[in-house]
Amino acid sequence: MLRPRLSAPWAAILLAALPAGAAPAQESARGPLDEAEFVALHRALQPDRDFAWERIPWRLDLLAAREEARREGMPLFIWSLNGHPLGCS
Protein backbone atom coordinates (compact mmCIF):
# COMPACT_ATOMS: atom_id res chain seq x y z
CA MET A 1 0.00 0.00 0.00
CA LEU A 2 1.32 3.42 -0.92
CA ARG A 3 1.61 5.91 1.89
CA PRO A 4 1.21 9.59 1.06
CA ARG A 5 4.34 11.61 1.64
CA LEU A 6 4.36 15.21 2.77
CA SER A 7 7.04 17.37 1.21
CA ALA A 8 9.20 19.54 3.44
CA PRO A 9 7.69 22.89 2.34
CA TRP A 10 4.15 21.67 3.03
CA ALA A 11 5.19 20.25 6.38
CA ALA A 12 6.72 23.61 7.32
CA ILE A 13 3.54 25.45 6.32
CA LEU A 14 1.38 23.08 8.33
CA LEU A 15 3.61 23.35 11.39
CA ALA A 16 3.60 27.14 11.16
CA ALA A 17 -0.20 27.14 11.04
CA LEU A 18 -0.51 25.21 14.32
CA PRO A 19 -1.18 27.37 17.39
CA ALA A 20 1.69 27.71 19.84
CA GLY A 21 -0.48 26.64 22.76
CA ALA A 22 -4.08 25.72 22.99
CA ALA A 23 -6.07 27.99 25.28
CA PRO A 24 -7.90 26.11 28.02
CA ALA A 25 -11.67 26.12 27.82
CA GLN A 26 -13.22 28.85 29.91
CA GLU A 27 -15.23 27.60 32.82
CA SER A 28 -18.55 29.13 33.64
CA ALA A 29 -18.46 31.56 36.55
CA ARG A 30 -21.94 30.32 37.52
CA GLY A 31 -20.97 26.73 38.08
CA PRO A 32 -22.81 23.68 36.78
CA LEU A 33 -26.50 23.67 35.88
CA ASP A 34 -28.95 22.39 38.44
CA GLU A 35 -31.63 19.90 37.36
CA ALA A 36 -34.39 22.50 36.78
CA GLU A 37 -32.07 24.63 34.60
CA PHE A 38 -31.00 21.57 32.63
CA VAL A 39 -34.60 20.48 32.00
CA ALA A 40 -35.58 24.00 30.88
CA LEU A 41 -32.55 24.27 28.57
CA HIS A 42 -33.12 20.78 27.18
CA ARG A 43 -36.77 21.58 26.46
CA ALA A 44 -35.85 24.87 24.76
CA LEU A 45 -33.29 23.18 22.47
CA GLN A 46 -35.63 20.47 21.15
CA PRO A 47 -36.63 20.85 17.49
CA ASP A 48 -40.17 21.82 16.63
CA ARG A 49 -42.19 18.62 16.18
CA ASP A 50 -44.53 20.17 13.60
CA PHE A 51 -42.72 19.48 10.36
CA ALA A 52 -44.52 20.89 7.32
CA TRP A 53 -43.28 18.09 5.05
CA GLU A 54 -45.11 15.54 7.23
CA ARG A 55 -48.46 17.15 6.36
CA ILE A 56 -47.92 16.72 2.60
CA PRO A 57 -49.90 13.76 1.23
CA TRP A 58 -46.90 12.07 -0.44
CA ARG A 59 -47.62 9.47 -3.10
CA LEU A 60 -45.43 6.46 -3.75
CA ASP A 61 -47.12 5.33 -6.97
CA LEU A 62 -45.93 7.60 -9.79
CA LEU A 63 -48.74 6.76 -12.20
CA ALA A 64 -51.44 7.33 -9.56
CA ALA A 65 -49.77 10.61 -8.53
CA ARG A 66 -49.63 11.74 -12.15
CA GLU A 67 -53.31 10.97 -12.62
CA GLU A 68 -54.25 12.78 -9.40
CA ALA A 69 -52.20 15.84 -10.40
CA ARG A 70 -53.84 15.89 -13.83
CA ARG A 71 -57.33 15.52 -12.36
CA GLU A 72 -56.77 18.35 -9.82
CA GLY A 73 -54.82 20.60 -12.20
CA MET A 74 -51.82 20.63 -9.88
CA PRO A 75 -48.10 20.29 -10.67
CA LEU A 76 -46.29 17.04 -10.00
CA PHE A 77 -43.24 17.27 -7.73
CA ILE A 78 -40.83 14.36 -8.04
CA TRP A 79 -38.19 13.84 -5.37
CA SER A 80 -35.54 11.48 -6.69
CA LEU A 81 -32.17 10.54 -5.23
CA ASN A 82 -29.16 8.86 -6.73
CA GLY A 83 -27.13 6.76 -4.34
CA HIS A 84 -27.41 5.59 -0.77
CA PRO A 85 -30.10 7.43 1.26
CA LEU A 86 -27.59 8.15 4.04
CA GLY A 87 -24.97 9.51 1.66
CA CYS A 88 -22.71 6.48 2.12
CA SER A 89 -22.03 5.99 -1.57
Backbone as JSON, one array per atom type, in Angstrom:
{
  "sequence": "MLRPRLSAPWAAILLAALPAGAAPAQESARGPLDEAEFVALHRALQPDRDFAWERIPWRLDLLAAREEARREGMPLFIWSLNGHPLGCS",
  "N": [[0.83, -1.18, 0.0], [0.56, 2.19, -0.85], [1.9, 4.95, 0.83], [0.97, 8.24, 1.56], [3.19, 10.94, 1.03], [4.52, 13.77, 2.64], [5.76, 16.73, 1.52], [8.69, 18.67, 2.38], [8.34, 21.58, 2.28], [5.52, 21.79, 2.51], [5.1, 20.56, 4.95], [6.38, 22.36, 6.64], [4.74, 24.6, 6.32], [2.33, 23.64, 7.38], [3.11, 23.14, 10.04], [3.71, 25.72, 10.86], [1.22, 26.81, 10.86], [-0.04, 25.72, 13.03], [-1.31, 26.39, 16.31], [0.57, 27.96, 18.93], [0.08, 27.31, 21.58], [-2.63, 25.68, 23.0], [-5.5, 27.32, 24.11], [-6.96, 26.98, 27.31], [-10.27, 25.72, 27.91], [-12.81, 28.01, 28.8], [-14.2, 28.18, 31.98], [-17.47, 28.21, 33.32], [-18.57, 30.95, 35.22], [-20.74, 30.7, 36.79], [-21.02, 28.1, 37.6], [-22.01, 24.6, 37.6], [-25.05, 23.48, 35.89], [-28.19, 23.28, 37.57], [-30.74, 20.74, 38.16], [-33.31, 21.7, 37.36], [-32.66, 23.87, 35.7], [-31.28, 22.52, 33.7], [-33.34, 20.88, 32.62], [-35.09, 22.86, 31.65], [-33.43, 24.11, 29.73], [-32.89, 21.93, 28.05], [-35.48, 21.37, 27.1], [-35.96, 23.75, 25.69], [-34.15, 23.54, 23.6], [-35.02, 21.52, 21.96], [-36.08, 20.34, 18.75], [-38.72, 21.72, 16.73], [-41.68, 19.91, 16.65], [-43.57, 19.97, 14.68], [-43.44, 19.36, 11.61], [-43.58, 20.65, 8.41], [-43.35, 19.14, 6.07], [-44.34, 16.69, 6.79], [-47.05, 16.92, 6.67], [-47.73, 16.87, 4.05], [-49.44, 15.12, 1.55], [-47.84, 12.64, 0.52], [-47.17, 10.63, -2.35], [-46.54, 7.35, -3.38], [-46.83, 5.87, -5.64], [-46.1, 6.5, -8.85], [-47.62, 6.66, -11.25], [-50.27, 6.84, -10.3], [-50.04, 9.21, -8.84], [-49.49, 10.98, -10.9], [-51.88, 10.89, -12.34], [-53.66, 11.87, -10.39], [-52.64, 14.48, -10.07], [-53.11, 15.5, -12.63], [-55.92, 15.35, -12.7], [-56.61, 17.17, -10.66], [-55.47, 19.46, -11.57], [-52.95, 20.24, -10.73], [-49.39, 20.78, -10.16], [-46.8, 18.28, -10.57], [-44.59, 17.09, -8.28], [-41.49, 15.66, -8.16], [-39.41, 13.82, -6.18], [-36.29, 12.65, -6.29], [-33.54, 10.54, -5.71], [-30.07, 9.78, -6.09], [-28.12, 7.22, -5.3], [-26.96, 6.07, -2.06], [-29.31, 6.38, 0.62], [-28.35, 7.51, 2.97], [-26.16, 8.87, 2.23], [-23.86, 7.37, 1.91], [-22.5, 6.55, -0.3]],
  "CA": [[0.0, 0.0, 0.0], [1.32, 3.42, -0.92], [1.61, 5.91, 1.89], [1.21, 9.59, 1.06], [4.34, 11.61, 1.64], [4.36, 15.21, 2.77], [7.04, 17.37, 1.21], [9.2, 19.54, 3.44], [7.69, 22.89, 2.34], [4.15, 21.67, 3.03], [5.19, 20.25, 6.38], [6.72, 23.61, 7.32], [3.54, 25.45, 6.32], [1.38, 23.08, 8.33], [3.61, 23.35, 11.39], [3.6, 27.14, 11.16], [-0.2, 27.14, 11.04], [-0.51, 25.21, 14.32], [-1.18, 27.37, 17.39], [1.69, 27.71, 19.84], [-0.48, 26.64, 22.76], [-4.08, 25.72, 22.99], [-6.07, 27.99, 25.28], [-7.9, 26.11, 28.02], [-11.67, 26.12, 27.82], [-13.22, 28.85, 29.91], [-15.23, 27.6, 32.82], [-18.55, 29.13, 33.64], [-18.46, 31.56, 36.55], [-21.94, 30.32, 37.52], [-20.97, 26.73, 38.08], [-22.81, 23.68, 36.78], [-26.5, 23.67, 35.88], [-28.95, 22.39, 38.44], [-31.63, 19.9, 37.36], [-34.39, 22.5, 36.78], [-32.07, 24.63, 34.6], [-31.0, 21.57, 32.63], [-34.6, 20.48, 32.0], [-35.58, 24.0, 30.88], [-32.55, 24.27, 28.57], [-33.12, 20.78, 27.18], [-36.77, 21.58, 26.46], [-35.85, 24.87, 24.76], [-33.29, 23.18, 22.47], [-35.63, 20.47, 21.15], [-36.63, 20.85, 17.49], [-40.17, 21.82, 16.63], [-42.19, 18.62, 16.18], [-44.53, 20.17, 13.6], [-42.72, 19.48, 10.36], [-44.52, 20.89, 7.32], [-43.28, 18.09, 5.05], [-45.11, 15.54, 7.23], [-48.46, 17.15, 6.36], [-47.92, 16.72, 2.6], [-49.9, 13.76, 1.23], [-46.9, 12.07, -0.44], [-47.62, 9.47, -3.1], [-45.43, 6.46, -3.75], [-47.12, 5.33, -6.97], [-45.93, 7.6, -9.79], [-48.74, 6.76, -12.2], [-51.44, 7.33, -9.56], [-49.77, 10.61, -8.53], [-49.63, 11.74, -12.15], [-53.31, 10.97, -12.62], [-54.25, 12.78, -9.4], [-52.2, 15.84, -10.4], [-53.84, 15.89, -13.83], [-57.33, 15.52, -12.36], [-56.77, 18.35, -9.82], [-54.82, 20.6, -12.2], [-51.82, 20.63, -9.88], [-48.1, 20.29, -10.67], [-46.29, 17.04, -10.0], [-43.24, 17.27, -7.73], [-40.83, 14.36, -8.04], [-38.19, 13.84, -5.37], [-35.54, 11.48, -6.69], [-32.17, 10.54, -5.23], [-29.16, 8.86, -6.73], [-27.13, 6.76, -4.34], [-27.41, 5.59, -0.77], [-30.1, 7.43, 1.26], [-27.59, 8.15, 4.04], [-24.97, 9.51, 1.66], [-22.71, 6.48, 2.12], [-22.03, 5.99, -1.57]],
  "C": [[0.88, 1.24, 0.0], [0.91, 4.35, 0.21], [1.88, 7.3, 1.36], [2.38, 10.23, 1.8], [4.09, 13.1, 1.6], [5.72, 15.85, 2.5], [7.42, 18.35, 2.31], [8.55, 20.92, 3.44], [6.27, 22.82, 2.89], [4.16, 21.37, 4.52], [5.51, 21.52, 7.17], [5.52, 24.54, 7.39], [2.53, 24.94, 7.35], [1.83, 23.29, 9.77], [3.5, 24.81, 11.79], [2.15, 27.54, 11.44], [-0.74, 26.64, 12.38], [-0.36, 26.28, 15.39], [-0.06, 26.97, 18.34], [1.22, 26.96, 21.08], [-1.98, 26.75, 22.73], [-4.58, 26.37, 24.27], [-7.03, 27.04, 25.98], [-9.32, 26.63, 27.89], [-12.05, 26.94, 29.04], [-14.33, 28.16, 30.69], [-16.26, 28.65, 33.15], [-18.36, 29.67, 35.05], [-19.66, 31.16, 37.41], [-21.83, 28.95, 38.15], [-21.85, 25.85, 37.22], [-24.3, 23.99, 36.88], [-27.14, 22.76, 36.93], [-29.99, 21.66, 37.57], [-32.74, 20.71, 36.69], [-33.87, 23.32, 35.59], [-31.78, 23.72, 33.4], [-32.27, 21.19, 31.89], [-35.14, 21.62, 31.14], [-34.75, 24.21, 29.62], [-32.76, 23.14, 27.57], [-34.42, 20.93, 26.41], [-36.69, 22.68, 25.4], [-35.07, 24.5, 23.51], [-33.87, 22.07, 21.6], [-36.2, 21.06, 19.86], [-38.16, 20.87, 17.53], [-40.7, 20.52, 16.03], [-43.19, 18.76, 15.05], [-43.77, 20.43, 12.3], [-43.72, 19.61, 9.22], [-44.51, 19.75, 6.31], [-44.06, 16.85, 5.46], [-46.6, 15.69, 6.92], [-48.76, 17.03, 4.87], [-48.37, 15.3, 2.32], [-49.01, 13.15, 0.13], [-47.49, 10.84, -1.1], [-46.4, 8.63, -3.5], [-45.61, 5.87, -5.14], [-47.1, 6.49, -7.97], [-47.11, 7.76, -10.73], [-50.0, 7.29, -11.52], [-51.26, 8.81, -9.21], [-49.94, 11.48, -9.77], [-51.11, 11.92, -12.51], [-54.01, 11.94, -11.67], [-53.89, 14.23, -9.7], [-52.94, 16.35, -11.64], [-55.3, 16.21, -13.51], [-57.56, 16.82, -11.56], [-56.13, 19.6, -10.43], [-53.64, 21.14, -11.4], [-50.51, 20.13, -10.5], [-47.69, 19.01, -9.95], [-44.85, 17.3, -9.56], [-42.64, 15.89, -7.53], [-39.53, 14.54, -7.28], [-37.45, 12.54, -5.68], [-34.1, 11.63, -6.2], [-31.35, 9.53, -6.01], [-28.12, 8.45, -5.69], [-27.78, 6.31, -3.04], [-28.17, 6.69, -0.04], [-29.37, 8.12, 2.41], [-26.31, 8.8, 3.53], [-23.71, 8.68, 1.81], [-22.16, 5.92, 0.81], [-20.77, 6.66, -2.04]]
}
